Amino acid sequence: MDNNKKKLVSNVLALGVLGGLEASWAPMVPFVKANMQLNDGQFGNMLLAMGLGSVCALPTVGPLITKFGPRMMAFLGGILLGLSLIGISIASSPLILPIFLAIFGASLIALDVSSNVNAVVVEKLYNRPLMSGFHGGYSFGTIVGALLMSALLNLGAPITISAVCVAVFMVGGMFVFCRALESDVSAFNEEHTETEDNSKSHSRFYIPPAIIILGLLCFIAYATEGAVLSWSTVFATQNRGIDPTVAGYFYLFYAVTMTVSRFTGNKIVSKIGSRKTVVTGALMVCLGFFIAATVEAKFGMMLGFAIIGLGAGNIVPQLVSFAGKIKGVKVQTAVSVINALGYSGILMGPVIIGHVSDLTSLEVSFEMLGVGVLIIAAVSFFLLKVKKD
């Protein structure tokens, strides 16, 4: 295998480890929530720690990638992610659980930003759309992680043993297969930040307005993904009467279709362009949330989550890819900023859902997210038109 191919495979698998460890949390949710005896609002507040950990980590990840490179930061994030997953499984106090959730959130950011920075560099190396395929690795990882954790729990394995097995499998795989990640991005940044208007004096902290807008769109997109991750199994057990030991399997309807969407995404983007891909995807996510919320049969939840995954699959990858091509800003800065705003959705989304659910129902919370995703469709229609369709 040539060196460029190794870089591509390493990037796909690094995002796969991210997806696998993140999705392993979903089947654990009903058990953690029940063990702590928390209502929806209290559990939403607990999830705030995960978002806080993510947001607090973001200002440091970009500079650390500059200093140590994506590879070292990705490996560090993967190790901490696996350890924090185990920590969540053994936490027995509402005072201890938020600490591990915060570490979990911070580790997600380290691995996420490192992998996406690496992905932008490799996409430039190949000079063709690759981002959806990279994120397909993430989605495939979510299938593996959710399926493995669900199977272990369904077989009667204790939650801690299940978490250890998943963590060892994922992190061990990363050390074996992801060694070709970039160790330095300075050369890419030197070329990338050279613009025709170099003579213009920008503050070293200058962020192009388009980056901020993309970050706000990612805020909504991540809020919807966080909703499915942290609330799908709760919705399955509380609102659709599904047994907790098999509730994690329902997350797979979302994960599988998202994976299919992303692995076919590069061809879709090449054919119809980023704008049509994002707008169509956002409309599908909206439809999916309304189906899941309004069709009371279990089939409605299955179909709704499947449509959400199919539509959401290529939204974030295309927003990240678009941001990585905006001139005049370092790639790790662009990715860090949009992830900072995006992961604020993970910070606020699950909390808002919990409180709205307490006041009304989870169905109303999902409908609210469906309406919010329409903003992505509307803004992307105008913002991404500068890209060739």
ZIJO-V442655 format. One record per backbone hydrogen bond with DSSP energy under -1.0 kcal/mol. CO is the residue of the C=O (numbers start at 1). NH is the residue of the N-H. If there is no record, write none. Layout:
# ZIJO-V442655
co | nh
CO | NH
CO | NH
This chain:
# ZIJO-V442655
co | nh
2 | 6
3 | 7
4 | 8
5 | 9
6 | 10
7 | 11
8 | 12
9 | 13
10 | 14
11 | 15
12 | 16
13 | 17
14 | 18
15 | 19
16 | 20
17 | 21
18 | 22
19 | 23
20 | 24
22 | 25
25 | 29
28 | 32
29 | 33
30 | 34
31 | 35
32 | 36
33 | 38
39 | 43
40 | 44
41 | 45
42 | 46
43 | 47
46 | 49
47 | 51
48 | 52
49 | 53
50 | 54
51 | 55
52 | 56
53 | 57
54 | 58
57 | 60
57 | 61
60 | 64
61 | 65
62 | 66
63 | 67
64 | 68
65 | 69
69 | 73
70 | 74
71 | 75
72 | 76
73 | 77
74 | 78
75 | 79
76 | 80
77 | 81
78 | 82
79 | 83
80 | 84
81 | 85
82 | 86
83 | 87
84 | 88
85 | 89
86 | 90
87 | 91
93 | 97
96 | 100
97 | 101
98 | 102
99 | 103
100 | 104
101 | 105
102 | 106
103 | 107
104 | 108
105 | 109
106 | 110
107 | 111
108 | 112
109 | 113
110 | 114
111 | 115
112 | 116
113 | 117
114 | 118
115 | 119
116 | 120
117 | 121
118 | 122
119 | 123
120 | 124
121 | 125
122 | 126
123 | 127
130 | 134
131 | 135
132 | 136
133 | 137
134 | 138
135 | 139
136 | 140
137 | 141
138 | 142
139 | 143
140 | 144
141 | 145
142 | 146
143 | 147
144 | 148
145 | 149
146 | 150
147 | 151
148 | 152
149 | 153
150 | 154
151 | 155
152 | 157
153 | 156
158 | 162
159 | 163
160 | 164
161 | 165
162 | 166
163 | 167
164 | 168
165 | 169
166 | 170
167 | 171
168 | 172
169 | 173
170 | 174
171 | 175
172 | 176
173 | 177
174 | 178
178 | 181
182 | 71
185 | 189
186 | 190
187 | 191
188 | 192
189 | 193
195 | 198
197 | 200
203 | 206
208 | 211
208 | 212
209 | 213
210 | 214
211 | 215
212 | 216
213 | 217
214 | 218
215 | 219
216 | 220
217 | 221
218 | 222
219 | 223
220 | 224
221 | 225
222 | 226
223 | 227
224 | 228
225 | 229
226 | 230
227 | 231
228 | 232
231 | 235
232 | 236
233 | 237
234 | 238
235 | 239
236 | 242
243 | 246
246 | 249
247 | 250
250 | 253
251 | 255
252 | 256
253 | 257
254 | 258
255 | 259
256 | 260
257 | 261
258 | 262
259 | 263
260 | 264
264 | 268
265 | 269
266 | 270
267 | 271
268 | 272
269 | 273
273 | 277
274 | 278
275 | 279
276 | 280
277 | 281
278 | 282
279 | 283
280 | 284
281 | 285
282 | 286
283 | 287
284 | 288
285 | 289
286 | 290
287 | 291
288 | 292
289 | 293
290 | 294
291 | 295
297 | 300
297 | 301
298 | 302
299 | 303
300 | 304
301 | 305
302 | 306
303 | 307
304 | 308
305 | 309
306 | 310
307 | 311
308 | 312
309 | 313
312 | 315
314 | 318
315 | 319
316 | 320
317 | 321
318 | 322
319 | 323
320 | 324
323 | 326
330 | 334
331 | 335
332 | 336
333 | 337
334 | 338
335 | 339
336 | 340
337 | 341
338 | 342
339 | 343
342 | 345
343 | 347
344 | 348
345 | 349
348 | 352
349 | 353
350 | 354
351 | 355
352 | 356
353 | 357
354 | 358
355 | 359
356 | 360
361 | 365
362 | 366
363 | 367
364 | 368
365 | 369
366 | 370
367 | 371
368 | 372
369 | 373
372 | 375
373 | 377
374 | 378
375 | 379
376 | 380
377 | 381
379 | 383
380 | 384
384 | 387
